[in-house]
Amino acid sequence: MGDFKINLKQSESVVSEEAAVAQKLQVLKGRVEVVRRGISLGSVTSTVREQLRCQMDVMENERLKLQSLRSCLDQINAAYKNTELVIANGRETVDQWNPINAQDNGRYEKEDGSGVTEGRAWYTEFFDFAAEEIGTFGVAGEGIAAFLDLAKDGINAKSGLGIGKSTVSALGKFAKEWNKNPGDRDWNSFLFGDFKKGSAVKNLSKTQVSTRWGRFTGTVKNEFGEYSLKNAKNTGSKIKTGTKWAGVIFSGIMNGIDNYEEFGNMNHIRFWEETISETAIDAGIGIAATAAATALLPATAPAVAVALVATGTVWAADFVTRQITKYFGGEEKGLTETVSDFVLDTGERVVNYVKDTFSGMGKAVSNFKNVIAKWAFI
């Protein structure tokens, strides 16, 4: 039986080069997208925009192929190293080689063994849903959800920020609870969520509680009010307001990380537009879902029930949005990103339309002046 040898240094160098090329393709795709969105809509330019979109799809397909090649080569290197260790240590078995990179979360092997397909496996979706729902059960639930995300995604910038966000949120809630009179403190609700009957509407007036619309508008007002220092009547409430804004900052940084992966750098104005809009929309969706759940559920519903329904509704809407955008657009986008893109793209179209309209009016006035000037010399 013949033997073979792999130059690991050279092979690992190829892996690094492939990763660099994939990153460059991602950057180029982001730049083409910026150019495409900068072209105003029109009968002539629509063809150009469509051609640019096709080129972006080609670049994305090539990037995914390169990523798959890099992943397999990386695993081949690992298998080769493992085999050498087995031989050196005298072991009889070799760890089973799975050609799927464990760090490529959401990538899974087809049942027929024909290769790797892009997308999120059903268990990943279920895991995300479970973590979201667990996070509604007080500070303890938030902590468990943060560590579940850490276990799923591994230690990285986003999972670390998720734990930081949960910690800051817990500190704010603790400060607000501690600032109450000793007899009014409810540590069970603080730790595990408020299960008391009618606790979801305890801060609303009787008039607001009596109607669904009143519960909706009252909840929206209270949710927005938690971001205002004017409504913070004591030190604990002020600390909680500060931690609410800190949570927004954490969300903004996490959105920035996602957009950096999309654009490749932070030099594009679109990077900052999407990061800011997605952060604001994240907060808005959460408030709207909470208000809607409070309005639709009976006024006697506990706060935990409202949180469960609101969180589940947002997760379901995000899941459906990702499936629709993947099916019709070929690119999977979540609820927040889809709404953000719609708002920004609509704004760009309006601005371009206004610019084109005034430009046309200016040309018309200029032509009119030229005609008058010519008539003056006849």
Number of C-alpha atoms within 10 A of each C-alpha: 2 3 4 4 6 11 9 14 10 10 15 15 12 15 20 14 13 19 18 12 14 21 18 15 20 20 18 18 24 23 18 18 18 16 12 20 16 14 15 19 18 11 8 9 13 14 12 15 21 12 13 18 16 12 15 21 15 13 17 18 12 14 21 16 13 18 19 21 15 21 20 17 18 20 18 18 18 14 18 15 13 15 16 13 13 15 12 9 9 9 10 7 9 13 9 7 11 12 18 18 15 13 11 13 16 15 18 18 15 11 8 6 7 8 12 14 14 14 14 12 14 9 10 15 13 11 13 16 17 14 18 22 19 21 23 24 25 20 23 17 20 26 20 17 24 24 19 19 20 17 11 15 15 15 11 10 11 20 20 16 17 23 20 16 22 23 17 20 22 21 16 22 21 18 16 21 20 16 14 14 8 9 6 10 14 14 14 12 17 18 17 18 22 22 16 13 14 15 17 26 23 14 12 17 12 12 10 17 23 12 12 19 16 19 27 21 18 21 26 19 14 16 18 12 14 18 17 16 15 10 13 17 9 12 13 20 22 21 18 25 24 18 21 20 16 17 21 16 14 21 23 19 18 20 22 20 17 15 20 19 14 17 23 21 14 14 10 14 9 18 21 16 13 20 23 18 19 23 22 16 17 20 16 16 15 17 18 18 21 25 26 22 24 32 22 15 16 15 19 15 19 21 23 21 20 25 24 18 20 24 22 17 17 19 19 14 14 18 17 15 20 18 17 16 16 15 11 9 10 11 14 17 20 20 22 23 23 17 17 22 17 12 14 17 14 12 12 17 17 14 13 16 15 12 13 13 12 12 12 12 12 12 12 12 12 12 12 12 12 12 11 11 11 10 9 8 6 5
